[in-house]
Amino acid sequence: MSDTIERIKCLIIGSGPAGYTAAIYASRADLKPVMYTGMQMGGQLTTTTEVDNFPGYPNGTDGTAMMEDLKNQAERFGTEVRFGLATAVNFSDEVGGIHKITIDGTKEIEAETVIITTGATAKYLGLESEERLKGGGVSACATCDGFFYRKQDVIVVGAGDTAAEEATYLANICNKVTMLVRKDHMRASKAMVHRVNTTKNIEVLYNSELDEVLGDNVVEGVRVVNNQTQNKHEIAVTGVFIAIGHTPNTDIFKGQLDMDDTGYLVTKGKSTKTNKPGVFAAGDVQDHEYRQAVTAAGTGCMAALDAERYLGSLE
Ligand SMILES: Cc1cc2nc3c(=O)[nH]c(=O)nc-3n(C[C@H](O)[C@H](O)[C@H](O)COP(=O)(O)OP(=O)(O)OC[C@H]3O[C@@H](n4cnc5c(N)ncnc54)[C@H](O)[C@@H]3O)c2cc1C
């Protein structure tokens, strides 16, 4: 049951690069956006120390510091940033209809437009050593962090298309890539398996699982277990890339918004429009292909422009 109701023009759900960029554009267009940050204020980049590939930072930057910059920029133009979680939604089917969003189970927001930027969460194996060494050599993003391991030996865990892509990407930069595949075959498409098998510096270990990441503060190696023989052996590496997939943060939108079969929100054509008029989606929540801060920011900009044009078309 809601204890307060507030009517606004534009609600932004999520505070990653997509959310803050949408906020910058929406507030400059006088949509007076209100943003709810979710539990991870600043989004996924706050879990990494070095961001080297976001344009405008010639010497790289710290993920948390970069997200603080984006927040300050959004607030400078009047975005109201609030800590809170969208817990339920009821989107209107009508053009010009009012969308209802419950925050933290109690407060109700009525919004003319909604920009969803709730991102996706990388899956990890759940090992204590993996958790401890995140940012110290354990990563879930080869495009983001591969460069830090150039000319070094790394491990990729996974057997699908993403793992195969990450392995071939890393093979161009690193000395050697060892792939750990749990089964006796890869799940990736034939074409990707062929690419892996014909890349000289990729070795695939089948029936193999990551038993432990070795190292105190930085990765020094891994212990691998063969799940058929239970034999264990160690491999010296400096980077461990976990490529077992992502989960889009879309549970609360189930039954309301169109999703693909893995739960990513579906947007129309080149726009950020969802199947509900006035509801837009940007960033990783609708993109399982690129998953980069700059692409998330780009679609965040698009979502704000789409929202502004939608409101303009109602006048
Ligand atoms: C370890 C790591 C390192 C990375 N390094 C780089 C890099 O160097 N360069 C690069 O370009 N990319 C990097 N990435 C990828 C990049 O972080 C993502 O592509 C980007 O953050 C996606 O932005 P987003 O705004 O779509 O969502 P996210 O950053 O995922 O943010 C989602 C936001 O939604 C909020 N949220 C979720 N559910 C709710 C809810 N119900 N209500 C309210 N809010 C909610 C969360 O709190 C969060 O604020 C890295 C990713 C990881 C995990």
Ligand as a Chemical Component Dictionary entry (heavy atoms), coordinates in Angstrom:
data_LIG
# 
_chem_comp.id                   LIG 
_chem_comp.type                 NON-POLYMER 
_chem_comp.pdbx_formal_charge   0 
_chem_comp.three_letter_code    LIG 
# 
loop_
_chem_comp_atom.comp_id 
_chem_comp_atom.atom_id 
_chem_comp_atom.alt_atom_id 
_chem_comp_atom.type_symbol 
_chem_comp_atom.charge 
_chem_comp_atom.model_Cartn_x 
_chem_comp_atom.model_Cartn_y 
_chem_comp_atom.model_Cartn_z 
_chem_comp_atom.pdbx_ordinal 
LIG C1  C1  C 0 34.111 -5.167 -13.178 1  
LIG C2  C2  C 0 33.595 -4.377 -14.356 2  
LIG C3  C3  C 0 34.466 -3.538 -15.027 3  
LIG C4  C4  C 0 34.010 -2.810 -16.109 4  
LIG N1  N1  N 0 34.893 -1.979 -16.737 5  
LIG C5  C5  C 0 34.452 -1.235 -17.786 6  
LIG C6  C6  C 0 35.345 -0.347 -18.453 7  
LIG O1  O1  O 0 36.529 -0.245 -18.109 8  
LIG N2  N2  N 0 34.846 0.362  -19.493 9  
LIG C7  C7  C 0 33.551 0.245  -19.926 10 
LIG O2  O2  O 0 33.147 0.939  -20.864 11 
LIG N3  N3  N 0 32.691 -0.589 -19.325 12 
LIG C8  C8  C 0 33.109 -1.336 -18.268 13 
LIG N4  N4  N 0 32.252 -2.209 -17.656 14 
LIG C9  C9  C 0 30.878 -2.332 -18.184 15 
LIG C10 C10 C 0 30.049 -1.139 -17.709 16 
LIG O3  O3  O 0 30.184 -1.022 -16.310 17 
LIG C11 C11 C 0 28.591 -1.311 -18.093 18 
LIG O4  O4  O 0 28.481 -1.500 -19.478 19 
LIG C12 C12 C 0 27.798 -0.064 -17.700 20 
LIG O5  O5  O 0 27.951 0.225  -16.334 21 
LIG C13 C13 C 0 26.309 -0.235 -18.015 22 
LIG O6  O6  O 0 25.669 0.917  -17.588 23 
LIG P1  P1  P 0 24.125 0.965  -17.285 24 
LIG O7  O7  O 0 23.839 2.384  -16.951 25 
LIG O8  O8  O 0 23.365 0.337  -18.368 26 
LIG O9  O9  O 0 23.870 0.032  -15.998 27 
LIG P2  P2  P 0 24.653 -0.297 -14.675 28 
LIG O10 O10 O 0 25.975 0.333  -14.576 29 
LIG O11 O11 O 0 24.550 -1.773 -14.555 30 
LIG O12 O12 O 0 23.726 0.373  -13.568 31 
LIG C14 C14 C 0 22.464 -0.127 -13.276 32 
LIG C15 C15 C 0 21.838 0.752  -12.208 33 
LIG O13 O13 O 0 20.483 0.357  -12.017 34 
LIG C16 C16 C 0 20.209 0.346  -10.630 35 
LIG N5  N5  N 0 19.064 -0.544 -10.425 36 
LIG C17 C17 C 0 18.921 -1.865 -10.703 37 
LIG N6  N6  N 0 17.684 -2.289 -10.365 38 
LIG C18 C18 C 0 17.031 -1.204 -9.875  39 
LIG C19 C19 C 0 15.718 -0.983 -9.353  40 
LIG N7  N7  N 0 14.828 -1.963 -9.264  41 
LIG N8  N8  N 0 15.392 0.260  -8.931  42 
LIG C20 C20 C 0 16.287 1.289  -9.021  43 
LIG N9  N9  N 0 17.520 1.139  -9.519  44 
LIG C21 C21 C 0 17.888 -0.093 -9.926  45 
LIG C22 C22 C 0 21.506 -0.099 -9.976  46 
LIG O14 O14 O 0 21.548 0.290  -8.612  47 
LIG C23 C23 C 0 22.508 0.684  -10.838 48 
LIG O15 O15 O 0 22.652 1.980  -10.349 49 
LIG C24 C24 C 0 32.668 -2.941 -16.552 50 
LIG C25 C25 C 0 31.791 -3.795 -15.877 51 
LIG C26 C26 C 0 32.244 -4.506 -14.780 52 
LIG C27 C27 C 0 31.294 -5.407 -14.050 53 
# 
loop_
_chem_comp_bond.comp_id 
_chem_comp_bond.atom_id_1 
_chem_comp_bond.atom_id_2 
_chem_comp_bond.value_order 
_chem_comp_bond.pdbx_ordinal 
LIG C1  C2  SING 1  
LIG C2  C3  SING 2  
LIG C2  C26 DOUB 3  
LIG C3  C4  DOUB 4  
LIG C4  N1  SING 5  
LIG C4  C24 SING 6  
LIG N1  C5  DOUB 7  
LIG C5  C6  SING 8  
LIG C5  C8  SING 9  
LIG C6  O1  DOUB 10 
LIG C6  N2  SING 11 
LIG N2  C7  SING 12 
LIG C7  O2  DOUB 13 
LIG C7  N3  SING 14 
LIG N3  C8  DOUB 15 
LIG C8  N4  SING 16 
LIG N4  C9  SING 17 
LIG N4  C24 SING 18 
LIG C9  C10 SING 19 
LIG C10 O3  SING 20 
LIG C10 C11 SING 21 
LIG C11 O4  SING 22 
LIG C11 C12 SING 23 
LIG C12 O5  SING 24 
LIG C12 C13 SING 25 
LIG C13 O6  SING 26 
LIG O6  P1  SING 27 
LIG P1  O7  DOUB 28 
LIG P1  O8  SING 29 
LIG P1  O9  SING 30 
LIG O9  P2  SING 31 
LIG P2  O10 DOUB 32 
LIG P2  O11 SING 33 
LIG P2  O12 SING 34 
LIG O12 C14 SING 35 
LIG C14 C15 SING 36 
LIG C15 O13 SING 37 
LIG C15 C23 SING 38 
LIG O13 C16 SING 39 
LIG C16 N5  SING 40 
LIG C16 C22 SING 41 
LIG N5  C17 SING 42 
LIG N5  C21 SING 43 
LIG C17 N6  DOUB 44 
LIG N6  C18 SING 45 
LIG C18 C19 SING 46 
LIG C18 C21 DOUB 47 
LIG C19 N7  SING 48 
LIG C19 N8  DOUB 49 
LIG N8  C20 SING 50 
LIG C20 N9  DOUB 51 
LIG N9  C21 SING 52 
LIG C22 O14 SING 53 
LIG C22 C23 SING 54 
LIG C23 O15 SING 55 
LIG C24 C25 DOUB 56 
LIG C25 C26 SING 57 
LIG C26 C27 SING 58 
# 
